[in-house]
Amino acid sequence: MYRIAATGGDTLKAEPVAATGEPTEVVAKASTVPPAVLDLDRVDGFTFTWTLSREVWSPKVTVRHVRTGKTQVLAVREPDTSAPVLAWVDSNWDENVPNGDYTWEMTGEPVNGIGPAVTAHGTFKVVRNTQPHDFNDNGSPDLLSRDSAGRLWRTDLFYRPIDEWRGVNEAGTRTYLGSGWGVYDRIEAAGNLGGTPVGDLLARDKSGVLWLYQGKGTGNFATRVQVGGGWQAYDKITSGSDLTGDGRVDALATDRSGVLWLYTGTGNATKPFLSRKKIGTGWGIYDDVTAVGNIAGATAGDLVARGKDGVLWLYLGKGDGTFAPRTKIGGGWNAFRPLIAAGDADGDGRPDLMGLGVAYQTPKLYKGAGDWKAPLRAGELMHLEQVAANTSDLVF
């Protein structure tokens, strides 16, 4: 408060007589912002909170993903409170938050128009464990499909825990990745074989040469690298989980005489496997073998194998590249095309299994239960309209 007095001239005299102790500008007295490294396998999203010295209008928080440039203005809410204005921001970023570096900025204009706008800014980094089917590095699985013209497509998925769309949904229109993929007779989502933080692809051409496509984190792949020959000897190939307990992704293959071979991963993109090791026989009875990760609560990745009669079997991983005797999971699994080890599709920390239906069959998600006696929960419907509309495509 100021006392204004005449001076006897052309100017007035302003003399301060009282003060509130509050600054002229709006001040953020307290705040909660994301930590420097935010592990979304441990926490659910991020929240910004500020306690301000006085009210502002149109507060705004802008978050930007540095690598992609994706920017979103988050919804600000002002709870009903008698304390100084508390502005906080919900952590929803579309369907999924991509991994990587972020910048953020908060701004707000004082309601009474006195003083400058309040601003705050900072950075943080989102991290997660690598998922075998996450090719655009946003923490959710993707489906890859190849059409009859040899074109490769990617469909991003997300898990919705509530309402009538509960379960796995498509995040948007499928993305075209490139042509020329018709030269391959086998394509497998391989997990992090080459040492990058995202999933890779293995592709076998019709002459038996094996190629590695490293994931770039953008949803597409780097130029292929030849990693082996003679793979035409195998009728089933699977990869995507750690079978030996060394923290690196391994691969398995069955030859046409039913022998099961282990290819221990090295983490090196130019030579991703050690020499093969024979670990079993009699695998010719199965029409699909999938390295599904640790769905049964043991020490390492597990294996599921589907018999030609539709019965699904669990092989519990021992952590040394071998497996315990098989346990029957259930029957009727011939209602699905090749099974897909999707990684953690629902965010509960356990890997899951997807079954994409043959004609007129509904695709389902089977969540990992962490129990070797009943390793999979009951199937949940998957809402895959685009995939269903292209049932002639090969999906992997």
C-alpha positions as CSV (number, residue, x, y, z in Angstrom):
1,M,0.0,0.0,0.0
2,Y,1.3,3.4,-1.0
3,R,0.3,6.9,0.3
4,I,0.1,9.4,-2.6
5,A,0.8,13.0,-1.6
6,A,1.1,16.3,-3.4
7,T,4.6,17.9,-3.5
8,G,3.5,21.4,-4.6
9,G,4.9,20.8,-8.1
10,D,3.9,18.8,-11.2
11,T,4.7,15.4,-9.7
12,L,3.2,13.3,-6.9
13,K,5.0,11.6,-4.1
14,A,4.5,7.9,-3.5
15,E,5.5,6.6,-0.1
16,P,5.1,2.9,0.9
17,V,3.2,2.4,4.2
18,A,2.4,-1.3,4.3
19,A,3.4,-4.6,2.5
20,T,1.9,-8.1,2.3
21,G,5.4,-9.7,2.2
22,E,4.4,-11.5,-1.1
23,P,6.4,-10.8,-4.3
24,T,4.8,-9.0,-7.2
25,E,5.3,-11.9,-9.5
26,V,3.6,-15.3,-9.2
27,V,5.9,-17.7,-7.4
28,A,5.9,-21.5,-7.3
29,K,6.3,-22.2,-3.6
30,A,6.5,-26.0,-4.0
31,S,6.5,-28.4,-6.8
32,T,6.6,-32.1,-7.7
33,V,8.0,-33.0,-11.1
34,P,9.2,-36.3,-12.7
35,P,12.7,-37.5,-11.5
36,A,15.7,-37.3,-13.8
37,V,15.1,-41.0,-14.8
38,L,11.5,-42.3,-14.7
39,D,11.2,-46.1,-14.9
40,L,7.7,-46.8,-16.1
41,D,8.1,-50.5,-15.3
42,R,8.0,-49.4,-11.6
43,V,5.7,-46.3,-11.6
44,D,2.5,-45.6,-13.5
45,G,3.0,-42.4,-15.6
46,F,4.1,-39.0,-14.4
47,T,2.5,-36.1,-12.5
48,F,3.4,-32.4,-12.2
49,T,2.3,-30.4,-9.1
50,W,2.8,-26.8,-8.2
51,T,1.7,-24.7,-5.3
52,L,1.5,-21.1,-6.5
53,S,1.5,-17.8,-4.5
54,R,-1.6,-16.7,-6.3
55,E,-4.1,-17.6,-9.0
56,V,-3.2,-17.8,-12.7
57,W,-5.3,-18.1,-15.7
58,S,-4.8,-20.6,-18.6
59,P,-2.0,-22.6,-16.9
60,K,-0.3,-24.8,-19.5
61,V,2.2,-27.6,-19.3
62,T,3.9,-28.6,-22.5
63,V,5.9,-31.9,-22.7
64,R,8.1,-32.7,-25.7
65,H,9.7,-36.1,-26.6
66,V,13.1,-35.0,-27.9
67,R,13.8,-37.8,-30.4
68,T,10.5,-37.7,-32.3
69,G,9.5,-34.1,-31.6
70,K,6.1,-35.3,-30.4
71,T,4.6,-32.6,-28.2
72,Q,1.5,-32.5,-26.1
73,V,-0.1,-29.9,-23.9
74,L,-1.3,-31.7,-20.8
75,A,-4.6,-31.1,-19.1
76,V,-4.2,-28.8,-16.1
77,R,-6.6,-29.3,-13.2
78,E,-7.1,-26.9,-10.2
79,P,-8.5,-28.9,-7.2
80,D,-10.9,-27.3,-4.8
81,T,-8.7,-26.2,-2.0
82,S,-8.4,-23.3,0.5
83,A,-4.6,-23.3,0.1
84,P,-2.9,-21.1,-2.5
85,V,-3.7,-22.2,-6.0
86,L,-2.6,-25.8,-6.5
87,A,-2.1,-26.6,-10.2
88,W,-1.5,-30.2,-11.2
89,V,-1.4,-32.2,-14.4
90,D,-2.6,-35.7,-15.1
91,S,-0.1,-38.0,-16.6
92,N,-2.0,-39.2,-19.7
93,W,0.0,-39.0,-22.9
94,D,-2.3,-40.3,-25.6
95,E,-2.2,-44.1,-25.2
96,N,1.5,-44.7,-24.4
97,V,4.5,-42.7,-23.3
98,P,7.5,-43.3,-25.6
99,N,10.9,-44.1,-24.0
100,G,13.7,-41.5,-24.2
101,D,14.5,-37.9,-23.3
102,Y,11.8,-35.3,-22.6
103,T,11.6,-31.6,-21.9
104,W,8.8,-29.8,-20.1
105,E,7.7,-26.3,-19.5
106,M,4.9,-24.8,-17.3
107,T,3.5,-21.3,-17.9
108,G,0.7,-19.2,-16.4
109,E,-0.4,-15.6,-16.5
110,P,-1.4,-13.9,-13.2
111,V,-5.2,-13.4,-13.1
112,N,-5.0,-9.8,-11.8
113,G,-2.5,-8.9,-14.6
114,I,0.2,-7.7,-12.2
115,G,3.7,-9.0,-12.7
116,P,5.2,-11.4,-15.2
117,A,3.9,-14.9,-16.1
118,V,5.1,-17.8,-13.9
119,T,7.3,-20.3,-15.7
120,A,9.2,-23.5,-14.9
121,H,11.0,-26.0,-17.1
122,G,13.1,-29.1,-16.9
123,T,13.9,-32.5,-18.3
124,F,13.5,-36.2,-17.6
125,K,14.1,-39.5,-19.3
126,V,11.6,-42.4,-19.6
127,V,13.0,-45.9,-19.5
128,R,11.5,-49.4,-19.6
129,N,12.7,-53.0,-20.1
130,T,13.0,-54.0,-23.7
131,Q,9.9,-55.7,-25.1
132,P,10.3,-58.2,-28.0
133,H,7.4,-56.8,-30.0
134,D,7.9,-53.1,-29.2
135,F,9.4,-51.6,-32.3
136,N,8.5,-47.9,-31.8
137,D,9.8,-47.9,-28.2
138,N,6.6,-46.8,-26.5
139,G,6.3,-49.7,-24.1
140,S,3.4,-51.4,-25.9
141,P,3.6,-54.4,-28.3
142,D,3.3,-54.0,-32.1
143,L,2.1,-56.5,-34.6
144,L,4.0,-56.9,-37.9
145,S,2.2,-58.3,-41.0
146,R,3.2,-59.0,-44.5
147,D,0.7,-58.8,-47.4
148,S,0.7,-60.9,-50.6
149,A,2.7,-58.2,-52.4
150,G,5.6,-58.5,-49.9
151,R,4.9,-55.2,-48.2
152,L,5.6,-55.0,-44.4
153,W,3.1,-53.3,-42.0
154,R,3.2,-52.4,-38.3
155,T,0.1,-52.1,-36.1
156,D,0.7,-50.4,-32.7
157,L,-1.3,-51.8,-29.8
158,F,-2.2,-50.6,-26.3
159,Y,-3.9,-52.2,-23.3
160,R,-7.1,-50.6,-21.9
161,P,-8.0,-51.8,-18.4
162,I,-11.6,-50.6,-18.2
163,D,-14.9,-50.1,-20.1
164,E,-16.3,-52.0,-23.0
165,W,-13.0,-51.7,-24.8
166,R,-11.1,-53.5,-22.0
167,G,-8.1,-55.4,-23.4
168,V,-5.8,-55.0,-26.3
169,N,-6.7,-52.3,-28.9
170,E,-5.2,-50.8,-32.0
171,A,-3.6,-47.4,-31.3
172,G,-4.1,-46.1,-34.8
173,T,-4.0,-47.0,-38.5
174,R,-1.3,-49.5,-39.4
175,T,2.0,-48.1,-40.7
176,Y,3.7,-49.1,-43.9
177,L,7.3,-50.1,-43.4
178,G,8.6,-51.1,-46.8
179,S,8.4,-53.6,-49.7
180,G,10.5,-56.6,-50.8
181,W,9.8,-58.7,-47.8
182,G,8.4,-61.5,-49.9
183,V,11.9,-62.9,-50.3
184,Y,11.7,-64.3,-46.8
185,D,9.9,-67.6,-45.8
186,R,10.3,-66.9,-42.1
187,I,10.3,-63.7,-40.1
188,E,10.6,-63.6,-36.3
189,A,10.4,-60.9,-33.7
190,A,13.7,-61.5,-32.0
191,G,13.9,-59.2,-29.0
192,N,17.1,-57.2,-28.4
193,L,19.6,-59.4,-30.2
194,G,21.9,-56.7,-31.4
195,G,22.4,-54.5,-28.3
196,T,20.0,-51.7,-29.1
197,P,17.3,-50.9,-26.5
198,V,14.4,-52.0,-28.8
199,G,13.3,-55.2,-30.5
200,D,14.9,-56.6,-33.6
201,L,13.8,-58.9,-36.4
202,L,15.2,-62.2,-37.8
203,A,14.4,-63.0,-41.4
204,R,15.3,-66.2,-43.3
205,D,15.4,-66.0,-47.1
206,K,14.4,-68.9,-49.3
207,S,18.0,-70.0,-49.8
208,G,18.4,-70.4,-46.0
209,V,20.4,-67.3,-45.3
210,L,19.5,-65.6,-42.0
211,W,19.4,-61.8,-41.7
212,L,19.1,-59.5,-38.7
213,Y,17.2,-56.2,-38.9
214,Q,18.0,-54.1,-35.9
215,G,15.2,-52.0,-34.5
216,K,15.7,-48.2,-34.6
217,G,13.0,-47.3,-32.0
218,T,11.0,-45.5,-34.7
219,G,8.9,-48.5,-35.6
220,N,11.1,-49.4,-38.5
221,F,14.5,-51.2,-38.9
222,A,18.1,-50.6,-39.9
223,T,19.6,-52.1,-43.0
224,R,19.8,-55.9,-42.8
225,V,23.0,-57.7,-41.7
226,Q,23.7,-61.3,-42.7
227,V,24.2,-63.4,-39.6
228,G,24.2,-67.0,-40.8
229,G,23.6,-69.6,-43.5
230,G,22.1,-73.1,-43.7
231,W,18.9,-72.1,-41.7
232,Q,16.7,-73.9,-44.3
233,A,17.3,-77.0,-42.2
234,Y,14.8,-75.7,-39.6
235,D,11.1,-75.8,-39.8
236,K,10.5,-73.7,-36.6
237,I,12.5,-70.7,-35.3
238,T,11.8,-68.7,-32.2
239,S,13.6,-65.9,-30.3
240,G,12.8,-63.0,-28.0
241,S,13.7,-64.1,-24.4
242,D,16.7,-65.0,-22.2
243,L,16.9,-68.8,-21.9
244,T,20.3,-69.0,-20.3
245,G,20.1,-66.5,-17.5
246,D,22.9,-64.2,-18.8
247,G,20.7,-61.2,-19.6
248,R,20.9,-61.6,-23.3
249,V,18.3,-62.8,-25.8
250,D,18.7,-66.3,-27.2
251,A,17.1,-68.3,-30.1
252,L,15.8,-71.8,-30.6
253,A,15.3,-73.8,-33.8
254,T,13.9,-77.3,-34.5
255,D,15.1,-79.2,-37.6
256,R,12.9,-81.4,-39.7
257,S,14.1,-84.5,-37.8
258,G,12.7,-83.0,-34.6
259,V,16.0,-82.0,-32.9
260,L,15.8,-78.8,-30.8
261,W,18.9,-76.5,-31.0
262,L,19.8,-73.6,-28.8
263,Y,21.6,-70.5,-30.2
264,T,23.0,-68.6,-27.2
265,G,22.9,-64.8,-27.8
266,T,26.0,-62.6,-27.7
267,G,24.4,-59.1,-27.9
268,N,26.6,-58.4,-30.9
269,A,24.6,-57.4,-34.1
270,T,27.2,-58.8,-36.5
271,K,27.5,-62.2,-34.7
272,P,24.4,-62.5,-32.5
273,F,24.8,-66.2,-31.7
274,L,27.3,-68.7,-30.5
275,S,27.6,-72.1,-32.1
276,R,24.4,-74.1,-31.8
277,K,23.9,-76.6,-29.0
278,K,21.7,-79.7,-29.2
279,I,19.2,-79.7,-26.2
280,G,16.4,-82.1,-27.2
281,T,14.8,-84.5,-29.6
282,G,11.2,-85.4,-30.5
283,W,10.1,-81.9,-31.2
284,G,8.6,-82.9,-34.6
285,I,5.3,-83.5,-32.9
286,Y,4.7,-79.7,-32.6
287,D,3.5,-77.3,-35.3
288,D,4.5,-74.2,-33.3
289,V,7.1,-73.4,-30.7
290,T,7.3,-70.0,-29.0
291,A,9.8,-68.5,-26.6
292,V,7.3,-66.6,-24.5
293,G,9.5,-65.3,-21.6
294,N,9.1,-66.0,-17.9
295,I,5.4,-66.7,-17.7
296,A,5.6,-69.3,-15.0
297,G,7.6,-67.6,-12.3
298,A,10.9,-69.6,-12.6
299,T,14.4,-68.2,-13.1
300,A,14.5,-67.7,-16.9
301,G,12.5,-67.7,-20.1
302,D,10.0,-70.5,-20.8
303,L,8.8,-72.2,-23.9
304,V,5.3,-73.1,-25.1
305,A,4.8,-75.8,-27.8
306,R,1.6,-76.6,-29.6
307,G,0.9,-80.1,-30.7
308,K,-0.7,-80.8,-34.1
309,D,-3.8,-81.8,-32.1
310,G,-4.1,-78.3,-30.7
311,V,-2.8,-79.2,-27.2
312,L,-0.5,-76.5,-25.7
313,W,2.4,-77.5,-23.5
314,L,4.7,-75.5,-21.1
315,Y,8.4,-76.2,-20.9
316,L,9.6,-74.4,-17.8
317,G,13.0,-72.8,-18.3
318,K,15.8,-73.8,-15.9
319,G,18.0,-70.8,-16.7
320,D,20.8,-72.8,-18.3
321,G,19.2,-73.2,-21.8
322,T,17.4,-76.4,-21.0
323,F,13.8,-77.0,-19.8
324,A,11.9,-79.1,-17.3
325,P,9.6,-81.9,-18.5
326,R,6.5,-80.5,-20.2
327,T,3.3,-79.6,-18.5
328,K,-0.1,-79.5,-20.3
329,I,-1.7,-76.1,-20.4
330,G,-4.9,-77.0,-22.3
331,G,-6.4,-77.9,-25.6
332,G,-8.1,-76.1,-28.5
333,W,-5.1,-73.9,-29.4
334,N,-5.4,-74.9,-33.1
335,A,-8.0,-72.2,-33.3
336,F,-5.0,-69.8,-33.6
337,R,-2.4,-69.1,-36.2
338,P,1.2,-69.1,-35.0
339,L,1.3,-67.8,-31.4
340,I,2.9,-64.5,-30.6
341,A,5.1,-63.8,-27.6
342,A,4.0,-60.2,-27.1
343,G,6.0,-59.3,-24.1
344,D,4.2,-57.5,-21.3
345,A,1.0,-56.3,-23.1
346,D,-1.0,-55.2,-20.0
347,G,1.7,-53.6,-17.9
348,D,1.6,-56.0,-14.9
349,G,5.3,-57.0,-15.2
350,R,4.7,-60.4,-16.7
351,P,5.1,-61.5,-20.3
352,D,1.9,-62.5,-22.2
353,L,0.9,-64.6,-25.1
354,M,-1.3,-63.6,-28.1
355,G,-3.3,-65.9,-30.2
356,L,-4.5,-64.5,-33.5
357,G,-7.5,-66.5,-34.8
358,V,-7.8,-68.4,-38.0
359,A,-10.8,-67.5,-40.1
360,Y,-13.8,-66.5,-38.1
361,Q,-12.0,-67.0,-34.8
362,T,-11.5,-64.1,-32.3
363,P,-8.0,-63.1,-31.4
364,K,-7.2,-63.3,-27.7
365,L,-4.6,-62.2,-25.1
366,Y,-3.5,-64.7,-22.5
367,K,-1.8,-63.0,-19.6
368,G,1.1,-64.6,-17.9
369,A,0.2,-65.7,-14.3
370,G,3.6,-66.5,-12.9
371,D,2.5,-70.1,-11.9
372,W,3.9,-73.1,-13.6
373,K,0.8,-75.1,-12.8
374,A,-1.4,-72.6,-14.6
375,P,0.9,-70.2,-16.4
376,L,-1.8,-68.4,-18.5
377,R,-4.9,-66.7,-17.4
378,A,-8.2,-67.0,-19.3
379,G,-8.2,-65.4,-22.7
380,E,-9.3,-61.8,-23.1
381,L,-10.7,-60.5,-26.4
382,M,-8.4,-58.4,-28.6
383,H,-10.0,-55.5,-30.5
384,L,-8.0,-55.8,-33.8
385,E,-10.2,-54.5,-36.6
386,Q,-7.4,-53.8,-39.0
387,V,-5.8,-57.1,-38.5
388,A,-9.1,-58.9,-38.8
389,A,-9.7,-57.0,-42.1
390,N,-6.5,-58.4,-43.5
391,T,-6.7,-62.0,-42.5
392,S,-4.9,-63.1,-45.6
393,D,-1.7,-61.3,-44.4
394,L,0.9,-63.2,-42.5
395,V,1.2,-61.8,-39.0
396,F,4.2,-62.4,-36.7
